[in-house]
Amino acid sequence: MRRLSLLKLLRGAAAMALLLVPPASQVRAQGGGAPPPSLERLLQAARTGDVAGVARALSSGAPIDGGDPKRGETALMRAAAFGQRATVQALLSAGANPLAESAGKRTALHAAAEGGNVDIIRDLLSKGLPVDGGADRGDTPLTVACAARQPAAIEALVAAGARHEAMGSDCGTLADLIGRSLANDTGSRDLPVIRAFIRARSGLEVAGRVSGTPIQAVVAGCHQTDAPQIARLLIDAGVNLEVKTAAGLTVMDEARRRLQGEPRCAATVAEFDRRIGRR
């Protein structure tokens, strides 16, 4: 009963607040100058998950889609970024615009993806947000989740239809990610993300800018410690092992060729032998 009355209060407060702000704030979060005290209270309440505080701020005239002066982040974005699901739901019920953009042209879905908040991602997608929103600018929610290394968010977005091909350069394709991870020996940081993309069957055959497909990227870095494990994951996921290199070699033939000059590739080649025999 208390929650229902609070939601009614939020809706009424939001309706009053909308009369006090220009229509443009419903499309793009407003920034610039010092925020009015009511907006500052709204943003703080959203960040901390204070639903009652959100209602009070809206009742005092805070624009529901008003943005902070520095980044243009709305209350909905703040709540999404900090995992405050109840506040996200209350703001949406009160009429917060999920399509509002920050100064960096990110929506609440980008904020939720960066924070790894899967339930909030689903809540926002249920409101009709485009899962690949921002693709024209190269900064989709999937890009953000990848850059922030949020495996659960990656899998949730891919399950909702996010396309690896729409990702921007901040993270790149799966092949790019594997190539960088092997070249820089950053598996401890990157493997959870790589594993999430493979589990979600995202980008398995998408060529990178340098190393070809993901399995070709593994072959190129076959001497690295994490290469056998990534090879196993990719082969088990059913990637195409007949894809040819520029020299016309399959990935298996290329791996054997590299083994002749780099003994450390032996573990990766052995993984190929074991896994291919099971397919």
N, C-alpha and C positions, 0 to 999 in steps of 0.2 A: 504494500500500500504506500509506504513511504517513497519507494523508488518510483512508483507510478506518478505520485504527486510531484516529485522532483522533475520528472521528464516533462510534465505539463508546465511546470514553472519555466523550464529551459525553453520550451517551444514558445511560450508567451514572451519571455525575455528576448529571445532571438528575433521574434517578429517586431518588437519595439526597436531593437538595435538596428535592424535593416532599414528602418525609416530614417535613421540618423547618418547613414553612410551613402556615398555615391554608388550608383549601379555598377561602375567599373570594378569595385572591390569584390563583386561576385565572380569575376573572371580572373583577375590578377591580384595577388596580395599586395596591399599598399605598404609602402615604406617611405623613409625620408623624415627627418626631424625626430623630436622626442615623442614617444608614444603617450597618449593620454593615460592618466592613472588607471582608468577602468580597463583599458586594453592591456596595460602592464599586469594588472591583477589577473586578467583572463589568461594571458600566456603563462603566467606562473602557476595558476591553478591547473591548467592543462598539462603542464610539465610534470607536476607532482601527483596528478590523478585525483585532484580535489573536485569532484563533480558538483558538490554544493557551492564551492567557490566559483566554479564556472557559471552557475546559475546566478549567483549574486553579481558577478562582473557584467553579465549580459543585461541584468535588470537595471544596472547603473549606467547603461548606454554603450558598453563595449561592442564594437562591430565584430560580429561572429567570424567574419573572414578577413579581419584586419591583420596586417602583417607587422612584425617588429621592424624598426627602422633600419637595422643593419643588414638583415638577410631577407626580409619580407616573409618570414615563416609565420604561418597562421597557427591558431590554437590547435587545429586538427593535425597539422604537421608536427607540432611539438608533442602532442599526446601520442601520435604514431611513433615518433622517433624514440620516445622513452618507454614504450611498451604499456601505455596506460589504456588498456582495451575498454574498460567501462567508460572512460572519458571520451574515447573515440566514438563509441556507440551513442553516448548521450549527445555529443556534438552533431553527429549525423542525424539523429532523431530531431534535433532542434533546428536543422536546416543548413548546417555547415556545408559549403560547397567542396566536394572532394576533388574537383578539377582545378581549384585555385592553385596558382603557381607562385613559388617564391621568386626572389630576385634572380636566383640561379636557374629558374624555369624548371624546378622540381615540384612534384606534387606530394601529397601525403603518402602515396604508394611508394615513392622513392625513399621517403623517410622510414617507412616501415621495413622496406627491403634492407636498408642500411643497418637498421637496428636488429634485423633477424627475427622480427615479430610475425610468425606465421599466421596466427589467428587474426591479427589485424590486417595482414595482407589479404586474407580471405574475406574479411568484412568489407574492405574497400573495393575489392574486385566485384563483390555482390552488388555494389552500387553502380556498376557499369564502367568503372575506370578501364581504359585500354591497357592491357597487360604489357604491351610494348610502347607505352607512351613515352615520348621523347626520342624515339628512334631517328626522327629527322635531325636531331641535334647530337646524336651519338651517345646519349646518356639515358638508357632505359633502366627500369628498376632491376632487371637482370644484371646489367652492367654494374650497377651500384652494389648489389648483393655480392657479386664476384669480387669487386675491388675491396669490399669490407670483409670478405672471407666469411660469408654466412651460408654454410651448406644447406641448412634447413630451408632458408628463404629461397635459395636457388632451386631446390627440388619443388617447392610449392609453386613458384612462378612458372617453371617449365611444365608442371602438371596442369597449370591453368592456360597453357598455350604460348608462353613466351618463346620466341624464336632466337636461337643462338646467332643466327645470321643478322639479327637486328642489333646486336650488341655493338657498342662503340669501342674506340681504341683504348680506353682506360684499362680494360681487361683483355680484350681481343678474343680470338677464337680459342677453342679448347686446344687446338694444335699450338697456337702461340703460347698459351699458358704452360703447356707441357714443355715446350722448347725452352722457355725462360727458366722454368723450375729446374730442369736438368742442367742447363748451362750454368746457372747460378748456385746450384746445389741448395735449393730452398724447399726441399720436399717436406720438412717438418711443418712448414707454414702453408704450403700449397696443396699437399696431398688430400686433405679433407675436401677442398673445393674441387679438385680434379675428380675425386671419387664421386662427389655429388653430381657433377655433370654427366659422368659415365652412367651412374645409376639411373639418372633421368633420361638417358639416351639422347642427350643434347649435344649437337655438334660433332658427332662421332666420325662423320665423313667430310666435314667442312675443312677445306685447306686453309692453312695459315699463310701469313705473308712471307715466311722464310722456309719452313720445314715441311711443306705439304700437309697431308692429313695427320691426325693425331698419332696413328701407328707409325707413320713415317718419321714423325718427330721423335718418337721413342727410339727408332733405329738410329737416327742421327746422333742421339745421346746414349747409345747402348752401353757405353762404358761407365755411366754414372750409377751410383748406388741404388737410386729409386727406379731405374729403368725396368728391371725385371718385374717389379710389382705393378707398375703402370701397364706394362705389356700384358700381364696376366688379366688385369681388369678389362682392358680393351678387347682382348681376344675372347674372353668369356662373354662380353657384351655383343659379340658377333660382328666386329668390324671387318671390312673387306681386306683380306690379306693378299689379294691378287692385284691390288693397285700398283702401278708401275712407276719406277723412278725415271728421271730424265735419261738414264742409261738403259732403260728398258728392263730393269730387274724388278722382281717382286720384292716385297719387304723381307721375306725370309732369305732370298738370295743375297739381298743387300746386307742383311745382318751377318750372314756367313762371310761375305767379302770383307766386311769391316773387321770381323774376328781375326782375320789373317794378320792384320797390322795392329790390332788392339786386343790383347789377351783378356782385358777386363770386360770385354763384351760377352765372354763365355756364359755368364749367368743369364744374360738376356736371351742369348741364342738357345740355351737349355730350356728356358721358359717357353720359347716359341715351340720347341720340339715337343715338350710335354703337353701344352695346350692344344696344338694343332692335331696331335694324335687323338684327342678326345672329341674333336669336332666332327 
